[in-house]
């Protein structure tokens, strides 16, 4: 097992309002509708579709490097076959062509932290982070997000787990970066959503100030 830096322990007041959910799809009905959503790391768009159908966003930003077509194989399937010889971004754009044509969905292709930084401050209601799970990458994304999400907004992080079981126990840094952010910036965990292999999701909101 790789050597991992321990995550800082969360103080009780940042988890006292947290609820447990059976899986990440259970988060979606609890989110507000017709808001501005950014999904960071959209892959093939499966969760994007669930977001859009459940939350009916006023606008949806799909942020990704869109380079999966560079891989020879993805989830056991040749990418040339998966993307019909095209690119990752072309595949995603075709899947959501109606939303793009209506002006309700915008693709932002590039480094996730840089793409988040390009958005207006306090312009996002919900941010879902599921890109590079390394510590430094997640730290950069959270640093960018904190000025882009509204004060009553939501930050959701995927794969709140220490190692990638499917990737030879490669270390992740999501827990460490998330816990540090919560402590330093005063965000509380309001939901923890389970996963069959414990690739959990956590939902954060700005903690209310105690009078």
Secondary structure, DSSP 8 states (H G I E B T S, - for coil): -----------GGGTTT-EEESSTHHHHTTS-SS-EEEEE--TTSHHHHHHHHHH--SEEEEEE---GGGSSEETTEEHHHHTTTS-HHHHHHHHTHHHHHTTSEEEEES-HHHHHHTS-TT-EEEEEE-S--SHHHHHHHHHHHHHHEEEEEEEEES--SSEEGGGTSEE--HHHHHHHHHHHHTEEEEEEE--TTS--EEEEEE-----
